[in-house]
Amino acid sequence: MENHEQQKTTASFNHMRSKLSFGPMVEMAREMGMENPLFRCHDRAAKATTVIGGREYINFATYDYLDINTHPKITQAVTEAATLYGTSAGASRLVGGERPPHRQLERALADFYQVEDCIVYVSGHATNVSTLGFLFGKRDAIFLDGLAHNSLLQGARLSGATRITYTHNDCEALEKLLAEKRDDFRHAIIVTEGLFSMDGNIPDLPRLIELKKRYNCMLLVDEAHSLGILGATGRGIREYFGIDPKDVDMWMSTLSKTLCGCGGFICASHELVEFLKYGSPGFVYSVGMPPIIACACSTALDLLQKEPERVHKLQHISQYFLQYAKSRGLDTGDAQGYAVVPVIIGNSWVTGFLAQELYKEGILVMPISFPAVKEGTARLRFFISAAHTEAHVAKTLDAVIDGIPKAEAIVAQYKAKHPDKFRDI
Ligand SMILES: Cc1ncc(COP(=O)(O)O)c(C=O)c1O
């Protein structure tokens, strides 16, 4: 009986697993000699450089854009908070209560965004899922940019609202859809990002604001990759364009990137935030953020405001990276030179082996393939830090140029040897 039950479980899991269908590709990668680049264990905090297995690497795989992680002020604040509050909030804030760092962080973020209020969730992904999932319903429509992050898609799906995807960053296409469909729905929201995480480009926010007003929609901007990055003092896309913060209904961002913690937030009107605090399942039915993380994020936000030179350094080195890559003939797609710059290779196998060649040279960067990006646009995605130097950039991009023919040769050799087995992606 027990055996039968076990078989049933295994069989159903195998069925689920086959849906992912990457098993054969993983097997082929192994045969071709590709090491698994995922889940690498770092010996210390991963910054502009990192150490893995005792060896130092130039690191382009971490979001610590402003080089704040391990800052002594953060470490001190966290140590003091741990002594006073421990490491856990213990329960949902609704029932278990709050600690001063929760309130301080939410107040500081609302002030930073110059809006009335803020709600902090324990996860950035859950912030989008739970906020969209809770606020919208069957009679509503969610207009999503074609490259919107998975968390935004999942939230839209959970809500049961009609999902309408517009071509990435194409406001003309969005306007056509709004003109055609907006009247069919009760509430509607336009969802975009401040800086797109796979392409490193910026949406036309002033135009999106104009459209949201004309078609009576709400607007959510996910600033995961633009907070601390865009604008003269790192205040994000609103500073970049000089727009009124109140023209956006929900300013969302994660706390895991520039603010080097974990979690996410929505900055909005007091009414909306209160509605989320009493209803949004990812807040109500989930434990509160550990007070030590709230402390870390508040201190990071303070550093961002007191040390704008970090933002300037990041902006300088990102532009340097973009120009250097272009000057070497590399394809950086639509990247605008702010913290995220892809180098588009096209073929997934070549991209994977290129990342491996770079790793051998002491450079860590992640290959990104389908389904994370469109087929045929596999890329190396570089997350740039304020602490990267021009020498890091030059060494890396020169190694990319040298590595491409080597990676192509590995793939071509395997293809010639195993024409029946080889599946191109
Ligand atoms: C645009 C965007 N939104 C939301 C998230 C989710 O944030 P977190 O990783 O902090 O959960 C990410 C994560 O990379 C992201 O890139």
The ligand as an SDF file (V2000), in Angstrom:
LIG
                    3D

 16 16  0  0  0  0  0  0  0  0999 V2000
   11.0470   44.5150  -11.7460 C   0  0  0  0  0  0  0  0  0  0  0  0
   11.0500   43.5970  -10.5640 C   0  0  0  0  0  0  0  0  0  0  0  0
   10.0030   43.6100   -9.7350 N   0  0  0  0  0  0  0  0  0  0  0  0
    9.9390   42.7970   -8.6640 C   0  0  0  0  0  0  0  0  0  0  0  0
   10.9680   41.9250   -8.3690 C   0  0  0  0  0  0  0  0  0  0  0  0
   10.8800   41.0210   -7.1720 C   0  0  0  0  0  0  0  0  0  0  0  0
   11.6740   41.5100   -6.1600 O   0  0  0  0  0  0  0  0  0  0  0  0
   12.3930   40.6080   -5.0610 P   0  0  0  0  0  0  0  0  0  0  0  0
   13.4890   39.8490   -5.7580 O   0  0  0  0  0  0  0  0  0  0  0  0
   12.9320   41.5970   -4.1050 O   0  0  0  0  0  0  0  0  0  0  0  0
   11.3710   39.6950   -4.5000 O   0  0  0  0  0  0  0  0  0  0  0  0
   12.0990   41.8960   -9.1980 C   0  0  0  0  0  0  0  0  0  0  0  0
   13.2060   40.9780   -8.8900 C   0  0  0  0  0  0  0  0  0  0  0  0
   14.2020   40.8690   -9.4910 O   0  0  0  0  0  0  0  0  0  0  0  0
   12.1430   42.7500  -10.3250 C   0  0  0  0  0  0  0  0  0  0  0  0
   13.1940   42.7570  -11.1580 O   0  0  0  0  0  0  0  0  0  0  0  0
  1  2  1  0
  2  3  1  0
  2 15  2  0
  3  4  2  0
  4  5  1  0
  5  6  1  0
  5 12  2  0
  6  7  1  0
  7  8  1  0
  8  9  2  0
  8 10  1  0
  8 11  1  0
 12 13  1  0
 12 15  1  0
 13 14  2  0
 15 16  1  0
M  END
$$$$
